[in-house]
Amino acid sequence: SLNGWEGNASPRIAETASGMLNSIGLQNPGVAHLKEVELPWLAEQGATAMVNVSGHSFDEYVAVIEALEEAPVAAYEVNISCPNVDAGGMTMGCHVPSVEKVVGMCRAVTKRPLIVKLTPNVTDVAEIARAAEAAGADGISLINTLLGMAIDARTRTPKLARVVGGFSGPAVKPVALRMVWQVAQAVKVPVLGMGGISTGEDAVEFMLAGATAVAVGTANFVNPEATMDVIDGIAAYCEEQGVADVNELIGALKC
């Protein structure tokens, strides 16, 4: 975000069956701190940095990207899908006109790759993906969290201070797979798949559904080495199945 966000009040994480709820609220120190501290450090480590861009308004998205144009950033992920910020991505990511507007405005100020992260909390995710592509997106990432809530039956109160939060983890994988499959058929740009991935075979399933790349999120809370385990698992699957090039898996679902 342009300025630092404190995030939401606690408690803002709750464990659920086969997943977790979070209501972090995109807490971050702001773009100036990112530019002056985190990005230079990442560059020193030889890491490739993709920055997730969020904002309370269309103009804020643009301002964040403009502030980072001279920084060591490989790509921007435009977050139009966060479900737990009052005036942020949720509204923008649910309606075609607002998706077209925010993506188009971001596209106008950068030549770097622009990846648009979609919310699953829509009626037709393929329609939203096509709108992002038409406005200039170089890639689509999905899914962000589903909306959910948890209740403490003993105290009769919500487990999250803001009542509703983003649901993630293994339980969302079937929904994520379905949406990645739909979007991969609807757009020509690469699709980045995520949602419930914790093993190599999970990742392979997303690639078969059409994902060019995958991401691991919630699994890292349980196992800090989850991402490396997923990479090893993909390699093991390819060896077992006689797959010479991992790219052979992309969109190879037999229907």
C-alpha positions in Angstrom: 0.0 0.0 0.0 1.1 3.6 -0.4 1.1 4.3 3.3 1.6 1.8 6.2 -1.5 -0.2 7.2 -1.9 -1.4 10.8 -4.2 -4.2 9.8 -7.2 -5.4 11.7 -7.8 -5.9 15.4 -7.0 -9.2 17.2 -7.8 -12.0 17.2 -7.3 -12.2 13.5 -6.4 -15.8 12.9 -8.5 -18.9 13.8 -7.8 -22.5 13.0 -10.6 -24.5 11.4 -11.1 -28.1 10.2 -8.7 -28.5 7.2 -7.8 -24.8 7.1 -7.6 -21.5 8.7 -9.3 -18.1 8.8 -7.5 -14.9 8.7 -8.4 -11.2 9.0 -5.0 -9.6 8.9 -6.1 -6.7 6.9 -3.1 -6.4 4.6 -0.8 -5.1 7.4 2.3 -3.6 5.9 4.8 -0.8 6.5 4.1 1.0 3.3 5.8 1.4 -0.1 8.6 3.8 1.1 9.8 1.3 3.7 9.6 -1.6 1.2 11.6 0.4 -1.3 14.3 1.5 1.2 14.6 -1.6 3.3 13.1 -4.9 2.1 13.7 -4.7 -1.7 17.5 -3.8 -1.4 18.0 -6.6 1.1 16.2 -9.1 -1.2 18.3 -7.9 -4.1 21.5 -8.5 -2.1 20.3 -12.1 -1.5 19.8 -12.6 -5.2 16.1 -13.1 -4.8 13.6 -12.2 -7.5 11.0 -9.8 -6.0 7.3 -9.7 -7.1 5.4 -7.0 -5.2 1.8 -7.4 -4.2 0.1 -4.1 -4.8 -3.0 -3.0 -2.9 -4.9 0.2 -2.3 -8.0 1.9 -0.9 -8.6 3.6 -4.3 -7.7 3.3 -8.0 -5.2 6.1 -7.7 -3.4 4.4 -4.8 -2.7 1.3 -6.9 -1.1 3.6 -9.5 0.9 5.6 -6.9 2.4 2.4 -5.4 3.5 1.2 -8.8 4.9 4.6 -9.8 6.9 4.6 -6.5 8.4 1.3 -7.3 9.4 1.8 -11.0 13.0 2.4 -10.2 13.2 -0.3 -7.5 14.5 -3.9 -8.1 11.1 -5.4 -8.9 10.5 -8.1 -11.4 6.7 -8.0 -11.6 3.6 -6.6 -9.8 0.7 -8.6 -8.5 -2.3 -6.3 -8.4 -4.4 -7.5 -5.5 -8.0 -6.7 -6.3 -9.3 -9.6 -4.2 -8.6 -9.2 -0.5 -11.8 -10.0 1.4 -11.0 -8.3 4.7 -10.4 -4.6 4.0 -13.3 -2.2 4.2 -12.6 -0.1 1.2 -10.1 -2.1 -0.8 -9.8 -4.9 -3.2 -13.1 -6.8 -2.6 -15.3 -4.2 -4.3 -12.9 -3.7 -7.2 -12.5 -7.4 -7.9 -16.2 -8.3 -8.0 -17.3 -6.1 -10.9 -16.0 -6.0 -14.5 -16.0 -2.2 -14.9 -13.9 -1.7 -11.8 -11.5 -4.5 -12.7 -11.0 -3.0 -16.2 -10.4 0.4 -14.6 -7.9 -0.5 -12.0 -6.0 -2.9 -14.3 -6.0 -0.4 -17.1 -4.7 2.4 -14.9 -1.9 0.2 -13.6 -1.0 -1.0 -17.1 -0.7 2.7 -18.2 2.2 3.4 -15.8 4.4 0.3 -16.1 5.9 -2.0 -18.7 6.7 -4.6 -16.2 4.7 -7.8 -16.0 1.3 -7.2 -14.4 -0.3 -10.2 -12.6 -3.9 -9.7 -11.4 -5.0 -11.6 -8.3 -8.6 -12.6 -8.4 -11.2 -13.2 -5.6 -13.1 -16.4 -5.7 -16.1 -14.6 -4.2 -17.8 -13.9 -7.5 -20.5 -15.4 -9.7 -18.3 -15.9 -12.8 -14.6 -15.9 -12.3 -13.8 -16.4 -16.0 -15.6 -13.2 -16.8 -13.5 -11.3 -14.3 -10.3 -12.9 -15.7 -11.2 -12.0 -19.2 -11.8 -8.4 -18.1 -8.4 -8.2 -16.5 -6.7 -9.7 -19.6 -8.5 -7.2 -21.9 -7.3 -4.4 -19.7 -3.7 -5.4 -20.0 -2.9 -8.1 -17.5 0.1 -10.3 -18.4 -1.0 -13.0 -16.0 -3.9 -14.1 -13.7 -3.4 -15.5 -10.2 -6.1 -17.2 -8.2 -7.6 -18.0 -5.9 -7.4 -15.6 -3.0 -9.3 -16.6 0.2 -13.0 -17.6 0.4 -15.1 -15.7 2.9 -15.8 -17.6 6.1 -16.4 -17.3 9.8 -15.9 -19.3 13.0 -17.9 -19.1 16.2 -16.9 -20.1 19.8 -19.9 -22.0 21.0 -18.9 -21.7 24.6 -18.7 -17.9 24.6 -21.2 -17.4 21.8 -18.8 -15.0 20.1 -17.0 -14.9 16.8 -13.4 -16.2 16.8 -12.3 -13.3 14.7 -12.6 -9.7 15.9 -14.0 -8.7 12.6 -16.3 -11.7 12.5 -15.7 -12.6 8.9 -12.3 -13.5 7.4 -10.5 -15.2 4.5 -10.7 -19.0 4.5 -7.7 -20.9 3.2 -5.9 -24.3 3.5 -6.6 -27.8 2.1 -10.4 -27.4 2.3 -10.4 -24.8 -0.4 -8.4 -26.9 -3.0 -11.4 -28.3 -4.9 -12.8 -24.8 -5.4 -9.4 -23.4 -6.4 -8.8 -26.2 -8.9 -12.2 -25.6 -10.5 -11.6 -21.9 -10.8 -8.1 -22.3 -12.2 -9.4 -24.8 -14.8 -12.2 -22.4 -15.8 -9.9 -19.4 -16.1 -7.2 -21.3 -17.9 -9.7 -22.0 -20.6 -11.0 -18.4 -20.7 -7.7 -16.5 -21.1 -4.6 -16.7 -23.2 -2.2 -15.2 -20.6 -0.5 -17.5 -18.0 -2.4 -18.6 -14.9 -0.8 -18.8 -11.5 -2.7 -21.4 -9.4 -3.0 -21.4 -5.6 -5.4 -22.5 -2.9 -4.8 -25.5 -0.6 -1.5 -26.7 -2.0 0.6 -28.6 0.5 2.1 -31.5 -1.5 3.8 -32.0 -4.8 0.8 -33.8 -6.2 -1.4 -30.9 -5.2 0.8 -28.7 -7.3 0.7 -31.1 -10.2 -3.1 -31.1 -10.1 -3.1 -27.3 -10.5 -0.7 -27.6 -13.5 -2.9 -30.2 -15.1 -5.8 -27.9 -14.7 -3.9 -25.2 -16.6 -1.7 -23.4 -14.2 1.7 -22.3 -15.5 3.0 -21.8 -11.9 1.7 -22.5 -8.4 2.0 -20.8 -5.0 2.1 -22.2 -1.5 0.6 -20.2 1.4 -1.2 -21.7 4.4 0.9 -24.8 4.4 3.8 -22.7 5.5 2.1 -22.1 8.8 2.2 -25.9 9.5 5.5 -26.7 7.8 8.0 -23.9 7.2 9.7 -26.1 4.6 6.4 -26.8 2.7 7.5 -25.0 -0.5 10.7 -27.0 -0.8 8.7 -30.2 -0.1 6.3 -29.3 -2.9 9.2 -28.7 -5.3 10.7 -32.0 -4.4 7.3 -33.7 -4.7 6.8 -32.3 -8.2 10.2 -33.7 -9.2 9.4 -37.1 -7.7 6.1 -37.2 -9.6 7.8 -36.3 -12.9 10.4 -39.0 -12.4 7.7 -41.6 -11.5 5.5 -40.7 -14.4 8.4 -40.4 -17.0 7.8 -36.6 -17.5 10.9 -35.2 -19.1 9.8 -31.5 -18.9 7.5 -30.2 -16.2 5.8 -27.9 -18.8 4.3 -31.0 -20.3 1.9 -31.0 -17.3 0.4 -27.6 -18.0 -3.2 -28.0 -19.2 -2.7 -31.8 -19.7 -6.0 -32.7 -18.0 -7.9 -35.4 -19.9 -11.6 -34.6 -19.9 
